[in-house]
Amino acid sequence: VQLQASGGGLVQAGGSLRLSCAASGGTFWRYAMGWFRQAPGKEREFVAAISWSGGNTGYADSVKGRFTISRDNAKNTVYLQMNSLKPEDTAVYYCAASRRAGTPVGGVTLYDYWGQGTLVTVSS
């Protein structure tokens, strides 16, 4: 499956952005989906995950209550709504697909396919 992330940009602290990730070339509804991010000089870290049905989600502690992951299987798209953004949210955000059952929360090794990333910059 091929993944294309979009929606990044420059936003002031306290603002909002919605990222999208469009999938093609596979059976989208079979995959759990996740969002990760990587800041300059840091390792890629987990942000959020959603089960194939959308019925279960998981979040990193750093984004709980501010970010919401969702998916539209009819549109082969997963979203990340980001509210109350902070400068420390600045990073390249990646979407990923996992063949594992459930809601894969955690490391990059749980995911099989990756998009190219979209840059989010939060100014103070």
Disulfide bonds with the S-S distance in Angstrom:
Cys21-Cys95 2.06
